Amino acid sequence: MTTDRPVALVTGASSGIGKETALALVAAGFEVVGTGRDTSRVAPLDGVTFVDLDVASDASVATAVGKVIGLFGRIDVLVNNAGVGSMGAAEETSVAQAQGVFDTNVFGVMRMVNEVLPHMRSRGHGRIINISSVLGFLPQPYMAAYAASKHAVEGYSESLDHEVREHGIRAVIVEPAYTRTGFETNSARPDMPLDIYAKGRQTIDRVMADAVRDGDAPTVVAKAIVTAATDTNPNVRYTAGPLAGRARILRRLAPAGIFDKQIRKMNQLAG
């Protein structure tokens, strides 16, 4: 089966931002393929074809991308949305646990890009959208591994974009702020917890729970992703929602000392 409609491949589309993005892209006129680790357990979405994918597996990535190309004959847009969260102080997070975060959030993006790029280059066209976070440009105490993974996605994406423009491809970044997805409840907890950080960790857990509860709806992020997918002359990055926009301005314009104090105040840190 082939199609004349543009085809978007969205990783992590079984819930949250990925699910809303898949539906928004369908509404925007795309054929959409969504992925999940076990799509037999995913409720059907109108207009979305699901395939199994584990972005932490080279073989799974190759199989899934090959299946999409076999089904539709093309991939015009890749949305790298699949990701995992991680909470806890840096010292409480083992290297092995941090490697697991990076294997999905960073190397998963790289696996998908490396598998899709040859196809996009052969067609002289493509759009790669990597989902970062405001924590791709802000620090977040007690989430060092996760913030580091999103900082890595930003550096990788900007470098990639310069490499692929001459081949008709753009790589862009979408930066959500806190989003109502249950992120904090699904995030991994530190595998080496230390009493010295317990109070701070509990405080950050409350701060994050409140921020997510009051955060943007996933549809806000989905709207930004559709814009990133359809802009004729795309920006390198898109902030999703007003809070993300304000955070970007704060990081760019605030003096270092004021910025540092604001981070500590927001996270209710002593000293």
Secondary structure, 3 states (H helix, E strand, C coil): CCCCCCEEEECCCCCHHHHHHHHHHHHCCCEEEEEECCHHHCCCCCCEEEEECCCCCHHHHHHHHHHHHHHHCCCCEEEECCCCCECECHHHCCHHHHHHHHHHHCHHHHHHHHHHHHHHHHHCCEEEEEECCHHHCCCCCCEHHHHHHHHHHHHHHHHHHHHHHHHCEEEEEEEECCECCCHHHHCECCCCCCHHHHHHHHHHHHHHHHHHHCCECHHHHHHHHHHHHHCCCCCCEEEECHHHHHHHHHHHHCCHHHHHHHHHHHCCCCC
